Amino acid sequence: MQYNDSLFAIFHRHAAASLMFLSALGFALMATCVKLVSSLDIPVLEIVAARSLVSIFLCYFDIKRKGISIWGYQKALLIARGFVGACTLISVYYAVSTLPLAESTILQYLHPLFTAVLAFFFLKEKVHYSTIICIILSLTGLIIMINPKVFSEGFTVTNYTILPLWSVAAGLLGAFGSGVAYALVRKLSQTEDSSVIIFYFPMIALPISLFLLGKDFVMPDFEAMVLLLLVGIFTQIGQIGLTKAMQYEQASTATAYSYVQVIFAAILGWVVFAEIPSAYTITGGSLIVLGTIANIVLKRIKTE
């Protein structure tokens, strides 16, 4: 029995990792498309609305295929997840459209820190000393990345760029919102189908984004239409991978695997936008990733 339980745990661990890698790739491609379509003067809120519209149709047909109700059971939590997701999406898309791809992704993927804290309070998951190490390293890396001037005083290094304050704030707000959303997803995954959880996200994000967009709508050309469609498709892939991964692992552990998106974003930023991360971004980002790896490894050692 103990042997079978061990195999079951290993299966869940690898399933969560594989799904989070798929999710990270989907979100990295989504961010690339968001940045491309925003360069065509399409407003961020319009991108959010288009992404929501595509996701609504995909989720609706998937739910009907499964033969289940679209409304779920825990409606209050589902609505909360949708509202938080809408606010997070607007923040993330603004950061992606105004920052280099690697930097915006690193800011966004500070969310495991928020996830771990929120999971402790709302899901009663333990915060281990390894998580504290992760927080210290990640915050240090964050400071190096967003304000390299602090670390360049007294040195001859001058080729640094301080990132725009509002863009950084939007990225951090998106990271916090992601932490809240993922804690809610983890809770909802105990009773709700993954497609229902995802469905509430665009269902609430669409009217909010259209209301805020108002008269700023821009008619997209063919290229923009294709990119907007791809934003919705890649987001759906990311959401499905993320939601299903939450069913296999603790929220704080599952989301930690998603840091591979930083690598995907750096590669796509270099290939598509000719963006080369600065030494400070590489150093700060490495500390953030190192903190996550330390968190995973130390937790695994403790449980084995």
Backbone as CSV, one residue per row, in Angstrom:
resi,resn,N_x,N_y,N_z,CA_x,CA_y,CA_z,C_x,C_y,C_z
1,MET,0.835,-1.203,0.000,0.000,0.000,0.000,0.870,1.254,0.000
2,GLN,1.938,1.253,0.838,2.828,2.398,0.901,3.538,2.619,-0.433
3,TYR,3.920,1.514,-1.099,4.578,1.595,-2.402,3.643,2.215,-3.431
4,ASN,2.381,1.778,-3.427,1.400,2.330,-4.368,1.145,3.811,-4.105
5,ASP,1.120,4.176,-2.811,0.934,5.591,-2.460,2.092,6.428,-2.976
6,SER,3.316,5.866,-2.916,4.490,6.590,-3.399,4.411,6.796,-4.901
7,LEU,4.011,5.758,-5.625,3.858,5.881,-7.075,2.787,6.909,-7.420
8,PHE,1.718,6.901,-6.637,0.628,7.861,-6.862,1.124,9.290,-6.663
9,ALA,1.933,9.492,-5.618,2.474,10.826,-5.339,3.420,11.272,-6.443
10,ILE,4.258,10.351,-6.935,5.184,10.678,-8.017,4.424,11.053,-9.281
11,PHE,3.366,10.288,-9.577,2.540,10.603,-10.754,1.948,12.003,-10.652
12,HIS,1.400,12.338,-9.492,0.789,13.650,-9.299,1.819,14.751,-9.450
13,ARG,3.028,14.506,-8.904,4.069,15.525,-8.964,4.488,15.794,-10.401
14,HIS,4.712,14.731,-11.179,5.146,14.902,-12.572,4.010,15.433,-13.443
15,ALA,2.776,15.037,-13.144,1.638,15.556,-13.901,1.505,17.056,-13.689
16,ALA,1.651,17.505,-12.448,1.562,18.934,-12.145,2.661,19.707,-12.855
17,ALA,3.893,19.159,-12.837,5.018,19.835,-13.485,4.797,19.950,-14.990
18,SER,4.369,18.866,-15.629,4.138,18.867,-17.078,3.049,19.863,-17.466
19,LEU,1.974,19.881,-16.686,0.875,20.795,-16.976,1.287,22.253,-16.761
20,MET,2.106,22.517,-15.744,2.560,23.879,-15.514,3.534,24.325,-16.601
21,PHE,4.358,23.422,-17.130,5.238,23.766,-18.251,4.411,24.132,-19.484
22,LEU,3.370,23.342,-19.747,2.469,23.648,-20.860,1.797,24.994,-20.633
23,SER,1.359,25.233,-19.412,0.727,26.500,-19.073,1.686,27.661,-19.277
24,ALA,2.932,27.498,-18.843,3.928,28.560,-18.978,4.202,28.886,-20.444
25,LEU,4.287,27.862,-21.285,4.502,28.092,-22.714,3.311,28.826,-23.318
26,GLY,2.110,28.408,-22.945,0.910,29.064,-23.456,0.871,30.533,-23.067
27,PHE,1.191,30.842,-21.804,1.171,32.228,-21.344,2.295,33.056,-21.971
28,ALA,3.448,32.434,-22.212,4.553,33.157,-22.862,4.184,33.539,-24.293
29,LEU,3.565,32.621,-25.011,3.111,32.922,-26.373,1.984,33.955,-26.357
30,MET,1.122,33.865,-25.355,0.070,34.868,-25.201,0.671,36.254,-25.018
31,ALA,1.660,36.371,-24.124,2.288,37.663,-23.855,2.953,38.223,-25.113
32,THR,3.550,37.341,-25.891,4.179,37.774,-27.149,3.134,38.367,-28.086
33,CYS,2.005,37.703,-28.202,0.926,38.199,-29.074,0.334,39.502,-28.544
34,VAL,0.221,39.624,-27.217,-0.293,40.858,-26.612,0.634,42.023,-26.958
35,LYS,1.927,41.803,-26.831,2.887,42.864,-27.120,2.872,43.224,-28.605
36,LEU,2.719,42.232,-29.458,2.659,42.490,-30.900,1.414,43.282,-31.276
37,VAL,0.266,42.885,-30.740,-0.974,43.552,-31.123,-1.062,44.943,-30.498
38,SER,-0.467,45.147,-29.332,-0.457,46.484,-28.730,0.417,47.442,-29.540
39,SER,1.417,46.899,-30.227,2.257,47.738,-31.086,1.503,48.206,-32.322
40,LEU,0.337,47.610,-32.587,-0.518,48.026,-33.700,-1.579,49.027,-33.224
41,ASP,-1.345,49.622,-32.058,-2.220,50.662,-31.483,-3.590,50.142,-31.066
42,ILE,-3.675,48.868,-30.721,-4.906,48.316,-30.151,-4.852,48.522,-28.639
43,PRO,-5.852,49.183,-28.035,-5.836,49.439,-26.582,-5.791,48.151,-25.759
44,VAL,-5.173,48.244,-24.596,-5.052,47.086,-23.718,-6.420,46.526,-23.346
45,LEU,-7.385,47.396,-23.042,-8.712,46.936,-22.654,-9.415,46.218,-23.802
46,GLU,-9.128,46.625,-25.027,-9.696,45.937,-26.181,-9.083,44.544,-26.342
47,ILE,-7.806,44.430,-26.024,-7.138,43.120,-26.068,-7.747,42.195,-25.013
48,VAL,-7.999,42.738,-23.829,-8.630,41.962,-22.759,-10.021,41.494,-23.190
49,ALA,-10.787,42.392,-23.802,-12.138,42.046,-24.248,-12.100,40.956,-25.317
50,ALA,-11.189,41.088,-26.277,-11.083,40.085,-27.345,-10.659,38.737,-26.784
51,ARG,-9.707,38.751,-25.896,-9.250,37.501,-25.272,-10.398,36.846,-24.505
52,SER,-11.207,37.656,-23.811,-12.332,37.132,-23.040,-13.393,36.533,-23.950
53,LEU,-13.643,37.196,-25.070,-14.660,36.714,-26.004,-14.289,35.346,-26.569
54,VAL,-13.026,35.190,-26.967,-12.561,33.900,-27.490,-12.681,32.822,-26.420
55,SER,-12.264,33.143,-25.206,-12.284,32.160,-24.125,-13.700,31.743,-23.748
56,ILE,-14.642,32.688,-23.806,-16.031,32.355,-23.481,-16.558,31.274,-24.411
57,PHE,-16.324,31.436,-25.704,-16.792,30.443,-26.668,-16.107,29.093,-26.459
58,LEU,-14.797,29.101,-26.266,-14.055,27.849,-26.081,-14.529,27.132,-24.817
59,CYS,-14.694,27.891,-23.728,-15.139,27.286,-22.467,-16.570,26.760,-22.572
60,TYR,-17.437,27.541,-23.217,-18.843,27.149,-23.313,-18.990,25.825,-24.062
61,PHE,-18.303,25.691,-25.189,-18.407,24.455,-25.960,-17.782,23.276,-25.212
62,ASP,-16.722,23.539,-24.465,-16.095,22.465,-23.697,-17.012,22.000,-22.573
63,ILE,-17.681,22.951,-21.916,-18.617,22.605,-20.836,-19.804,21.819,-21.381
64,LYS,-20.334,22.246,-22.526,-21.448,21.524,-23.139,-21.022,20.126,-23.568
65,ARG,-19.787,20.017,-24.029,-19.277,18.698,-24.431,-19.240,17.749,-23.234
66,LYS,-18.932,18.292,-22.066,-18.871,17.476,-20.857,-20.251,17.204,-20.270
67,GLY,-21.254,17.967,-20.724,-22.609,17.762,-20.232,-22.825,18.199,-18.807
68,ILE,-22.156,19.268,-18.370,-22.297,19.762,-17.006,-22.853,21.189,-17.032
69,SER,-23.270,21.669,-15.875,-23.807,23.023,-15.772,-22.677,24.043,-15.860
70,ILE,-22.955,25.171,-16.519,-21.928,26.207,-16.651,-21.792,27.042,-15.377
71,TRP,-22.745,26.917,-14.440,-22.773,27.825,-13.283,-22.018,27.297,-12.083
72,GLY,-21.742,26.001,-12.024,-20.977,25.457,-10.913,-21.744,25.435,-9.606
73,TYR,-21.013,25.210,-8.490,-21.639,25.066,-7.181,-21.333,26.247,-6.249
74,GLN,-20.073,26.612,-6.165,-19.677,27.698,-5.270,-19.663,29.020,-6.052
75,LYS,-20.842,29.534,-6.297,-20.986,30.688,-7.198,-20.280,31.939,-6.673
76,ALA,-20.313,32.168,-5.365,-19.665,33.360,-4.800,-18.156,33.330,-5.052
77,LEU,-17.546,32.165,-4.803,-16.108,32.042,-5.040,-15.778,32.098,-6.529
78,LEU,-16.637,31.538,-7.357,-16.418,31.588,-8.800,-16.480,33.021,-9.317
79,ILE,-17.434,33.791,-8.809,-17.538,35.195,-9.207,-16.313,35.972,-8.716
80,ALA,-15.885,35.685,-7.489,-14.702,36.349,-6.942,-13.475,36.028,-7.785
81,ARG,-13.339,34.762,-8.197,-12.221,34.364,-9.042,-12.270,35.107,-10.374
82,GLY,-13.483,35.249,-10.939,-13.622,35.951,-12.201,-13.277,37.425,-12.089
83,PHE,-13.721,38.079,-11.012,-13.448,39.507,-10.822,-11.961,39.755,-10.591
84,VAL,-11.356,38.950,-9.720,-9.920,39.083,-9.463,-9.131,38.829,-10.745
85,GLY,-9.560,37.808,-11.504,-8.877,37.495,-12.757,-8.957,38.631,-13.755
86,ALA,-10.103,39.310,-13.813,-10.276,40.424,-14.748,-9.328,41.571,-14.406
87,CYS,-9.277,41.944,-13.132,-8.380,43.024,-12.696,-6.920,42.649,-12.921
88,THR,-6.601,41.388,-12.649,-5.234,40.915,-12.850,-4.845,40.960,-14.320
89,LEU,-5.755,40.528,-15.184,-5.471,40.486,-16.610,-5.194,41.876,-17.170
90,ILE,-5.978,42.854,-16.756,-5.761,44.228,-17.215,-4.378,44.720,-16.781
91,SER,-4.003,44.442,-15.530,-2.701,44.864,-15.014,-1.556,44.183,-15.765
92,VAL,-1.692,42.881,-15.957,-0.642,42.115,-16.630,-0.469,42.573,-18.072
93,TYR,-1.569,42.770,-18.782,-1.485,43.191,-20.183,-0.865,44.583,-20.315
94,TYR,-1.162,45.468,-19.352,-0.544,46.789,-19.382,0.971,46.665,-19.187
95,ALA,1.386,45.844,-18.235,2.813,45.649,-17.995,3.499,45.031,-19.213
96,VAL,2.864,44.042,-19.821,3.443,43.379,-20.996,3.606,44.359,-22.154
97,SER,2.625,45.248,-22.333,2.657,46.167,-23.466,3.619,47.331,-23.268
98,THR,4.062,47.580,-22.025,4.914,48.744,-21.758,6.305,48.387,-21.238
99,LEU,6.572,47.114,-21.035,7.877,46.664,-20.554,8.457,45.626,-21.516
100,PRO,9.783,45.428,-21.492,10.353,44.301,-22.243,9.734,42.987,-21.765
101,LEU,9.656,42.019,-22.649,8.928,40.786,-22.351,9.499,40.040,-21.142
102,ALA,10.821,39.940,-21.059,11.433,39.209,-19.951,11.141,39.882,-18.618
103,GLU,11.289,41.222,-18.571,11.060,41.953,-17.328,9.604,41.858,-16.881
104,SER,8.663,42.021,-17.804,7.249,41.942,-17.433,6.889,40.551,-16.947
105,THR,7.503,39.537,-17.530,7.223,38.160,-17.117,7.786,37.878,-15.737
106,ILE,8.998,38.367,-15.472,9.599,38.153,-14.150,8.751,38.808,-13.070
107,LEU,8.279,40.021,-13.338,7.404,40.698,-12.369,6.123,39.901,-12.150
108,GLN,5.534,39.444,-13.232,4.286,38.691,-13.137,4.481,37.414,-12.349
109,TYR,5.629,36.775,-12.527,5.836,35.475,-11.903,6.509,35.566,-10.542
110,LEU,6.281,36.698,-9.881,6.506,36.748,-8.441,5.301,36.185,-7.695
111,HIS,4.270,35.775,-8.438,3.029,35.346,-7.786,3.154,34.132,-6.880
112,PRO,4.134,33.220,-7.055,4.228,32.132,-6.071,4.428,32.630,-4.636
113,LEU,5.058,33.806,-4.486,5.210,34.368,-3.149,3.843,34.692,-2.552
114,PHE,3.038,35.399,-3.332,1.692,35.745,-2.874,0.845,34.481,-2.709
115,THR,1.023,33.528,-3.627,0.262,32.280,-3.553,0.549,31.536,-2.258
116,ALA,1.844,31.465,-1.892,2.227,30.739,-0.684,1.610,31.375,0.560
117,VAL,1.656,32.715,0.629,1.098,33.414,1.790,-0.417,33.260,1.841
118,LEU,-1.061,33.465,0.701,-2.521,33.356,0.654,-2.983,31.928,0.910
119,ALA,-2.221,30.954,0.389,-2.575,29.553,0.624,-2.463,29.208,2.102
120,PHE,-1.524,29.865,2.802,-1.377,29.642,4.239,-2.618,30.118,4.998
121,PHE,-3.124,31.295,4.634,-4.259,31.869,5.355,-5.597,31.235,4.963
122,PHE,-5.778,30.991,3.668,-7.097,30.561,3.201,-7.216,29.050,2.993
123,LEU,-6.090,28.400,2.674,-6.140,26.954,2.425,-5.472,26.153,3.534
124,LYS,-4.918,26.855,4.516,-4.267,26.225,5.656,-3.058,25.392,5.243
125,GLU,-2.426,25.762,4.118,-1.203,25.089,3.700,-0.017,25.688,4.466
126,LYS,0.942,24.872,4.820,2.069,25.313,5.630,3.031,26.183,4.815
127,VAL,3.577,27.213,5.481,4.647,28.005,4.882,5.945,27.544,5.523
128,HIS,6.771,26.833,4.765,8.006,26.258,5.283,9.127,27.299,5.291
129,TYR,10.205,26.983,5.986,11.358,27.891,6.005,11.915,28.075,4.604
130,SER,11.726,27.076,3.753,12.189,27.185,2.370,11.447,28.300,1.635
131,THR,10.176,28.508,1.995,9.401,29.591,1.391,9.931,30.946,1.837
132,ILE,10.389,31.037,3.079,10.974,32.288,3.579,12.252,32.610,2.817
133,ILE,13.073,31.590,2.574,14.293,31.778,1.771,13.925,32.270,0.378
134,CYS,12.886,31.670,-0.190,12.410,32.057,-1.515,11.985,33.526,-1.526
135,ILE,11.293,33.950,-0.496,10.827,35.339,-0.417,12.003,36.307,-0.346
136,ILE,13.002,35.985,0.481,14.163,36.870,0.627,14.921,37.005,-0.687
137,LEU,15.192,35.874,-1.336,15.913,35.907,-2.606,15.112,36.630,-3.683
138,SER,13.825,36.384,-3.710,12.983,36.984,-4.742,12.871,38.495,-4.577
139,LEU,12.719,38.956,-3.344,12.631,40.389,-3.113,13.953,41.085,-3.433
140,THR,15.065,40.437,-3.104,16.369,40.994,-3.459,16.517,41.089,-4.975
141,GLY,16.144,40.014,-5.659,16.196,40.019,-7.116,15.301,41.070,-7.719
142,LEU,14.127,41.272,-7.121,13.186,42.273,-7.613,13.786,43.671,-7.524
143,ILE,14.414,43.989,-6.390,15.018,45.312,-6.205,16.146,45.536,-7.204
144,ILE,16.973,44.525,-7.401,18.069,44.646,-8.369,17.523,44.911,-9.767
145,MET,16.450,44.257,-10.108,15.920,44.358,-11.461,15.230,45.686,-11.723
146,ILE,14.426,46.164,-10.773,13.626,47.362,-11.048,14.347,48.655,-10.685
147,ASN,15.380,48.598,-9.833,16.105,49.814,-9.465,17.595,49.524,-9.346
148,PRO,18.242,49.236,-10.471,19.664,48.858,-10.447,20.575,49.964,-9.933
149,LYS,20.095,51.227,-9.915,20.907,52.351,-9.440,21.366,52.128,-8.005
150,VAL,20.513,51.457,-7.209,20.844,51.182,-5.809,22.107,50.349,-5.701
151,PHE,22.326,49.465,-6.682,23.452,48.534,-6.615,24.633,48.977,-7.479
152,SER,24.478,50.096,-8.214,25.561,50.546,-9.102,26.351,51.712,-8.515
153,GLU,25.899,52.264,-7.365,26.627,53.366,-6.749,28.016,52.903,-6.323
154,GLY,29.021,53.708,-6.638,30.392,53.356,-6.291,31.076,52.500,-7.326
155,PHE,30.326,52.100,-8.379,30.904,51.302,-9.451,30.891,52.126,-10.743
156,THR,31.592,51.646,-11.718,31.662,52.359,-13.001,30.559,51.945,-13.953
157,VAL,29.682,51.053,-13.495,28.603,50.578,-14.344,27.579,51.692,-14.564
158,THR,27.300,52.019,-15.796,26.347,53.087,-16.103,25.248,52.652,-17.062
159,ASN,25.387,51.486,-17.655,24.412,51.068,-18.678,23.226,50.330,-18.059
160,TYR,22.539,51.014,-17.167,21.335,50.443,-16.585,20.147,51.327,-16.934
161,THR,18.965,50.727,-16.885,17.730,51.450,-17.150,16.744,51.182,-16.020
162,ILE,16.258,52.271,-15.412,15.246,52.124,-14.369,13.892,51.944,-15.052
163,LEU,13.203,50.876,-14.726,11.936,50.563,-15.380,10.860,51.569,-14.973
164,PRO,9.903,51.861,-15.876,8.817,52.816,-15.567,8.035,52.379,-14.339
165,LEU,7.798,53.357,-13.437,7.168,53.051,-12.152,5.779,52.454,-12.317
166,TRP,4.947,53.069,-13.177,3.580,52.587,-13.350,3.543,51.182,-13.948
167,SER,4.463,50.919,-14.845,4.518,49.590,-15.464,4.924,48.535,-14.439
168,VAL,5.904,48.883,-13.598,6.327,47.966,-12.535,5.183,47.742,-11.544
169,ALA,4.492,48.837,-11.179,3.362,48.721,-10.252,2.271,47.818,-10.832
170,ALA,2.009,47.968,-12.130,1.006,47.119,-12.788,1.444,45.657,-12.762
171,GLY,2.743,45.414,-13.005,3.252,44.048,-12.968,3.129,43.419,-11.593
172,LEU,3.440,44.193,-10.548,3.323,43.683,-9.181,1.869,43.462,-8.789
173,LEU,0.995,44.375,-9.227,-0.436,44.195,-8.964,-0.947,42.941,-9.659
174,GLY,-0.463,42.712,-10.880,-0.836,41.495,-11.590,-0.346,40.251,-10.877
175,ALA,0.875,40.320,-10.305,1.421,39.181,-9.568,0.602,38.893,-8.325
176,PHE,0.227,39.957,-7.603,-0.603,39.769,-6.414,-1.963,39.188,-6.791
177,GLY,-2.553,39.745,-7.849,-3.844,39.232,-8.304,-3.762,37.778,-8.721
178,SER,-2.654,37.410,-9.350,-2.464,36.007,-9.744,-2.389,35.113,-8.525
179,GLY,-1.708,35.594,-7.466,-1.635,34.815,-6.235,-3.006,34.591,-5.633
180,VAL,-3.831,35.649,-5.617,-5.200,35.530,-5.105,-6.012,34.569,-5.969
181,ALA,-5.900,34.741,-7.292,-6.664,33.902,-8.217,-6.281,32.434,-8.089
182,TYR,-4.986,32.146,-7.951,-4.540,30.763,-7.877,-4.957,30.101,-6.567
183,ALA,-4.981,30.896,-5.483,-5.482,30.352,-4.221,-6.964,30.011,-4.350
184,LEU,-7.710,30.871,-5.028,-9.131,30.599,-5.269,-9.319,29.378,-6.165
185,VAL,-8.475,29.272,-7.197,-8.550,28.121,-8.099,-8.296,26.829,-7.334
186,ARG,-7.295,26.856,-6.458,-6.978,25.672,-5.665,-8.170,25.249,-4.808
187,LYS,-8.834,26.243,-4.211,-10.007,25.962,-3.382,-11.157,25.445,-4.235
188,LEU,-11.404,26.090,-5.368,-12.515,25.706,-6.235,-12.300,24.354,-6.895
189,SER,-11.045,23.985,-7.112,-10.752,22.717,-7.785,-11.223,21.506,-6.991
190,GLN,-11.522,21.718,-5.725,-12.002,20.614,-4.899,-13.435,20.214,-5.242
191,THR,-14.206,21.166,-5.825,-15.609,20.866,-6.115,-16.028,21.205,-7.551
192,GLU,-15.258,22.032,-8.252,-15.682,22.523,-9.557,-14.865,21.917,-10.688
193,ASP,-15.496,21.752,-11.846,-14.790,21.325,-13.043,-13.884,22.457,-13.528
194,SER,-12.731,22.105,-14.068,-11.758,23.115,-14.498,-12.342,24.062,-15.540
195,SER,-13.174,23.554,-16.448,-13.758,24.397,-17.496,-14.727,25.428,-16.931
196,VAL,-15.443,25.053,-15.864,-16.367,25.989,-15.211,-15.584,27.104,-14.530
197,ILE,-14.496,26.728,-13.861,-13.655,27.729,-13.189,-13.121,28.735,-14.203
198,ILE,-12.639,28.222,-15.326,-12.088,29.094,-16.362,-13.176,29.955,-16.982
199,PHE,-14.384,29.399,-17.146,-15.480,30.105,-17.809,-15.850,31.400,-17.094
200,TYR,-15.836,31.385,-15.759,-16.206,32.579,-15.002,-15.234,33.733,-15.219
201,PHE,-13.990,33.406,-15.533,-12.968,34.425,-15.759,-13.357,35.349,-16.925
202,PRO,-13.493,34.834,-18.157,-13.856,35.723,-19.269,-15.278,36.254,-19.178
203,MET,-16.177,35.493,-18.550,-17.567,35.940,-18.445,-17.662,37.255,-17.676
204,ILE,-16.787,37.444,-16.688,-16.776,38.678,-15.908,-15.821,39.705,-16.507
205,ALA,-14.710,39.237,-17.079,-13.720,40.159,-17.651,-14.262,40.891,-18.876
206,LEU,-15.115,40.230,-19.671,-15.619,40.845,-20.904,-16.434,42.113,-20.637
207,PRO,-17.485,42.066,-19.800,-18.250,43.306,-19.563,-17.435,44.395,-18.875
208,ILE,-16.529,44.005,-17.966,-15.709,45.002,-17.282,-14.804,45.728,-18.273
209,SER,-14.135,44.976,-19.138,-13.207,45.591,-20.102,-13.948,46.441,-21.124
210,LEU,-15.129,45.996,-21.571,-15.910,46.784,-22.534,-16.397,48.087,-21.907
211,PHE,-16.809,48.022,-20.647,-17.276,49.224,-19.954,-16.145,50.241,-19.815
212,LEU,-14.964,49.770,-19.401,-13.825,50.667,-19.218,-13.272,51.164,-20.553
213,LEU,-13.407,50.350,-21.597,-12.915,50.744,-22.922,-13.706,51.919,-23.477
214,GLY,-15.013,51.887,-23.300,-15.862,52.983,-23.746,-15.750,53.254,-25.238
215,LYS,-15.440,54.502,-25.589,-15.369,54.926,-26.988,-13.959,54.808,-27.575
216,ASP,-13.045,54.170,-26.860,-11.663,54.048,-27.335,-11.447,52.845,-28.246
217,PHE,-12.537,52.200,-28.646,-12.427,51.015,-29.506,-11.743,51.366,-30.828
218,VAL,-10.829,50.499,-31.259,-10.119,50.650,-32.536,-10.428,49.433,-33.403
219,MET,-10.919,49.664,-34.607,-11.224,48.548,-35.497,-9.927,47.869,-35.939
220,PRO,-9.713,46.611,-35.564,-8.462,45.935,-35.922,-8.436,45.516,-37.385
221,ASP,-7.239,45.540,-37.981,-7.092,45.030,-39.337,-6.905,43.511,-39.269
222,PHE,-6.610,42.881,-40.410,-6.524,41.413,-40.451,-5.412,40.894,-39.543
223,GLU,-4.258,41.549,-39.588,-3.132,41.101,-38.764,-3.479,41.176,-37.275
224,ALA,-4.102,42.281,-36.885,-4.488,42.442,-35.477,-5.550,41.417,-35.075
225,MET,-6.482,41.126,-35.993,-7.523,40.139,-35.705,-6.913,38.768,-35.436
226,VAL,-5.942,38.383,-36.257,-5.279,37.088,-36.073,-4.560,37.046,-34.733
227,LEU,-3.853,38.122,-34.401,-3.128,38.174,-33.134,-4.083,38.137,-31.942
228,LEU,-5.206,38.837,-32.041,-6.193,38.823,-30.965,-6.767,37.420,-30.767
229,LEU,-6.991,36.728,-31.873,-7.479,35.349,-31.796,-6.445,34.450,-31.113
230,LEU,-5.172,34.637,-31.477,-4.108,33.841,-30.878,-3.945,34.141,-29.386
231,VAL,-4.168,35.392,-28.998,-4.131,35.741,-27.581,-5.134,34.884,-26.811
232,GLY,-6.354,34.789,-27.346,-7.381,33.990,-26.693,-7.045,32.509,-26.655
233,ILE,-6.525,31.979,-27.761,-6.207,30.549,-27.843,-5.067,30.179,-26.897
234,PHE,-3.984,30.970,-26.933,-2.832,30.667,-26.075,-3.177,30.859,-24.595
235,THR,-4.019,31.835,-24.302,-4.462,32.018,-22.919,-5.252,30.814,-22.443
236,GLN,-6.099,30.281,-23.318,-6.898,29.104,-22.970,-6.000,27.915,-22.657
237,ILE,-4.961,27.739,-23.458,-3.999,26.659,-23.203,-3.337,26.856,-21.838
238,GLY,-2.926,28.096,-21.567,-2.303,28.385,-20.283,-3.237,28.164,-19.115
239,GLN,-4.492,28.592,-19.268,-5.462,28.448,-18.194,-5.789,26.988,-17.914
240,ILE,-5.962,26.206,-18.966,-6.281,24.782,-18.791,-5.137,24.062,-18.084
241,GLY,-3.913,24.313,-18.530,-2.754,23.688,-17.898,-2.635,24.072,-16.434
242,LEU,-2.840,25.345,-16.142,-2.750,25.833,-14.769,-3.830,25.233,-13.882
243,THR,-5.078,25.296,-14.336,-6.197,24.825,-13.514,-6.098,23.332,-13.228
244,LYS,-5.723,22.560,-14.229,-5.591,21.120,-14.023,-4.399,20.787,-13.134
245,ALA,-3.316,21.569,-13.230,-2.151,21.330,-12.378,-2.508,21.536,-10.912
246,MET,-3.403,22.485,-10.637,-3.822,22.747,-9.267,-4.537,21.548,-8.648
247,GLN,-5.073,20.666,-9.489,-5.776,19.496,-8.984,-4.807,18.388,-8.568
248,TYR,-3.518,18.554,-8.937,-2.525,17.528,-8.623,-1.567,17.930,-7.503
249,GLU,-1.402,19.244,-7.279,-0.405,19.695,-6.325,-0.945,20.805,-5.444
250,GLN,-0.213,21.081,-4.342,-0.518,22.234,-3.524,-0.310,23.494,-4.359
251,ALA,-1.068,24.543,-4.066,-1.002,25.769,-4.856,0.397,26.359,-4.866
252,SER,1.057,26.430,-3.711,2.369,27.051,-3.630,3.427,26.250,-4.387
253,THR,3.281,24.926,-4.457,4.242,24.076,-5.157,3.988,24.062,-6.656
254,ALA,2.728,23.910,-7.052,2.394,23.821,-8.474,2.775,25.081,-9.235
255,THR,2.465,26.248,-8.665,2.752,27.490,-9.368,4.245,27.769,-9.465
256,ALA,5.045,27.176,-8.568,6.485,27.402,-8.619,7.086,26.877,-9.917
257,TYR,6.531,25.789,-10.456,7.037,25.233,-11.711,6.871,26.207,-12.876
258,SER,5.941,27.123,-12.745,5.631,28.013,-13.864,6.741,29.015,-14.151
259,TYR,7.780,29.067,-13.308,8.866,30.004,-13.546,9.622,29.723,-14.840
260,VAL,9.385,28.568,-15.431,10.007,28.285,-16.718,9.521,29.277,-17.770
261,GLN,8.410,29.950,-17.509,7.926,30.962,-18.454,8.931,32.104,-18.609
262,VAL,9.733,32.365,-17.579,10.756,33.405,-17.675,11.735,33.079,-18.801
263,ILE,12.101,31.804,-18.901,13.015,31.370,-19.961,12.344,31.494,-21.316
264,PHE,11.098,31.036,-21.408,10.354,31.163,-22.668,10.247,32.630,-23.088
265,ALA,9.953,33.508,-22.121,9.775,34.934,-22.420,11.079,35.566,-22.892
266,ALA,12.182,35.205,-22.248,13.478,35.764,-22.651,13.828,35.350,-24.079
267,ILE,13.563,34.094,-24.413,13.848,33.603,-25.767,12.957,34.299,-26.794
268,LEU,11.655,34.380,-26.491,10.718,35.020,-27.416,11.003,36.517,-27.536
269,GLY,11.374,37.158,-26.430,11.709,38.576,-26.471,12.911,38.840,-27.354
270,TRP,13.877,37.945,-27.303,15.088,38.082,-28.126,14.782,37.806,-29.596
271,VAL,14.030,36.731,-29.873,13.761,36.323,-31.247,12.772,37.272,-31.935
272,VAL,11.699,37.643,-31.246,10.621,38.418,-31.866,10.859,39.923,-31.787
273,PHE,11.365,40.409,-30.632,11.473,41.859,-30.428,12.916,42.352,-30.340
274,ALA,13.870,41.468,-30.512,15.301,41.828,-30.423,15.622,42.453,-29.062
275,GLU,14.965,41.969,-28.019,15.202,42.467,-26.667,16.267,41.603,-25.996
276,ILE,17.306,42.251,-25.513,18.364,41.548,-24.801,18.320,41.983,-23.345
277,PRO,17.988,41.095,-22.425,17.902,41.479,-21.012,19.223,42.052,-20.502
278,SER,19.130,43.094,-19.661,20.322,43.695,-19.085,20.942,42.762,-18.051
279,ALA,22.166,43.097,-17.638,22.845,42.291,-16.610,22.056,42.310,-15.308
280,TYR,21.405,43.444,-15.031,20.619,43.541,-13.803,19.365,42.685,-13.869
281,THR,18.744,42.634,-15.042,17.576,41.768,-15.203,17.968,40.305,-15.050
282,ILE,19.092,39.935,-15.648,19.562,38.551,-15.547,19.901,38.204,-14.104
283,THR,20.602,39.131,-13.418,20.988,38.882,-12.023,19.758,38.799,-11.116
284,GLY,18.883,39.803,-11.239,17.682,39.805,-10.403,16.774,38.635,-10.714
285,GLY,16.583,38.367,-12.002,15.748,37.239,-12.397,16.320,35.916,-11.926
286,SER,17.643,35.796,-11.952,18.285,34.557,-11.497,18.048,34.331,-10.008
287,LEU,18.098,35.415,-9.227,17.839,35.280,-7.791,16.396,34.843,-7.531
288,ILE,15.487,35.397,-8.323,14.082,35.021,-8.166,13.881,33.548,-8.506
289,VAL,14.469,33.117,-9.620,14.355,31.708,-10.016,15.065,30.810,-9.008
290,LEU,16.239,31.253,-8.528,16.976,30.480,-7.531,16.147,30.302,-6.263
291,GLY,15.451,31.363,-5.867,14.588,31.258,-4.699,13.505,30.217,-4.885
292,THR,12.937,30.177,-6.077,11.892,29.196,-6.363,12.449,27.770,-6.355
293,ILE,13.610,27.589,-6.988,14.236,26.264,-7.019,14.560,25.796,-5.600
294,ALA,15.108,26.714,-4.791,15.424,26.371,-3.405,14.171,25.965,-2.643
295,ASN,13.088,26.675,-2.909,11.816,26.366,-2.259,11.354,24.955,-2.596
296,ILE,11.441,24.599,-3.882,10.997,23.282,-4.330,11.889,22.174,-3.779
297,VAL,13.217,22.355,-3.913,14.172,21.318,-3.511,14.116,21.063,-2.016
298,LEU,14.116,22.141,-1.234,14.119,21.977,0.218,12.827,21.342,0.719
299,LYS,11.699,21.683,0.103,10.437,21.046,0.483,10.461,19.562,0.159
300,ARG,11.037,19.237,-1.009,11.089,17.840,-1.418,11.981,17.025,-0.500
301,ILE,13.105,17.603,-0.112,14.024,16.915,0.806,13.342,16.649,2.152
302,LYS,12.558,17.618,2.611,11.902,17.489,3.904,10.840,16.409,3.898
303,THR,10.168,16.227,2.758,9.068,15.253,2.689,9.547,13.854,2.367
304,GLU,10.784,13.701,1.913,11.276,12.366,1.523,11.901,11.642,2.710
